[in-house]
């Protein structure tokens, strides 16, 4: 665990500031969930998408379906 991880009291404070007060038994779960989301986003930020077009360039239904791998 890194020092930057959200603690249960911090999670409760942030939830309360957002207008979502949490019961005491949910503080630990909320902190764990927030830390997990943060770790996933951190990995996504490291990805190099290079020449990948933005999602707006994708046209559903125009892809070719075949069994080639």
N, C-alpha and C positions, 0 to 999 in steps of 0.2 A: 504494500500500500504506500502510495506517495503522500507527502505532506499536503499536497494540493487537493486531496479528496475531501468531499463534503462530509461533515460529521452530522449525526442525527439532530443535535440541537440547531445547527446551521440550516439543515433541511427544513426543520419546523419553522424557523424564523423566516426563511425565504417563502415558504408556502403561505405563512400568515401575511406577509407583505403582499403577496399576490391575491389575497382575499380567499385563500383556501386553507383555513385552519385545520390542522390534523389532530386526531386523537393521539395521545401519548404512545399508544401501542403501534402506531404507523410511522413514527419518526425514523426508526432504523431501516424499515423497508423502503421508505421514500429516499433516504440517503443512498442506500445500495443501488436503487434504480437509477437515480441521478448520476452516480459514479459510473455505472455501466454505460449509460447513454454517452457520457463524456468520453469514455475510453473508445467507444465505437466511432464517435465523431472524430476523435484524434487520429484514428487509423485512416478514416476517409480523407482527412485533410492531407495525408501524406501521399495519396495516390496521384499518379501522373496520368491525367486523362489525355494529354497530348492533342491529337487531331480528332478526338471524339466530338461529333457535332452535338449541339445542345438538344435537349429533349424536343424543342419546338420543330426541329428538322425531321423528327421521326413521323412517318405516316403509317398508321395502323392499317393492316390489310394489304400492304404492298410488299410485305416480306415473302420470300419464297420458302416453301416448306419442302424439304427433301430429307432423305435419310443419311446424307453425307455428313461425316463428322470431321 
